Amino acid sequence: MVNALSEWLEAKVIRNRKTWQQRYERGKPVTKVKCIEENSSGKTGTEISFKPDEEIFESIEFDWERIVRRLRELAFLNQGLRIEVEDERSQKKEIHRYKGGISAFVKHLNKNREVLFPEPIFIKGEREDVSLEVAIQYNQSFIQDIFAFVNDINTEEGGTHLSGFKAGLTKVVNDYVKKEENKDIVLYC
């Protein structure tokens, strides 16, 4: 999508000890994919540079905070991924890399809140080529913050994946309470 909406876009990919490059203008390739250098470091990565097309957009203004927030999310969601973002207008540059994945993301979201337990509950599983990761950490706030992602896309309005998870969690808690009925249990909602 960025490619089609850009006056030009240049992609560099480092794989298999080589750096590959291709340039596009207004969505069409203007060079073939070519190896521009040998790379003995063994590093891998992708670099995308582009200029939005002024013929398509009336105004071109980037919201630095919004871009950084999204790239930070991606770095948390893809544990170990290193993302560098640079604003050449203001010389701002940030690097994001989080080894703790979504558990680190939840801790980041709760950094200024009084949490009920120090480490998030983390669940990871896979069934029939579908993988799932869940991190939960309750805090003293009366505000509910739920972030759900599918293939790295924030599903802000929820969806069946979120409603199914909530229904399942509610069932597990209710079943536990019924089973432990005669015990002294205090539930916090």
Order of alpha helices (4+ residues) and beta strands (2+ residues): beta-beta-beta-beta-beta-alpha-beta-beta-alpha-beta-beta-beta-beta-alpha
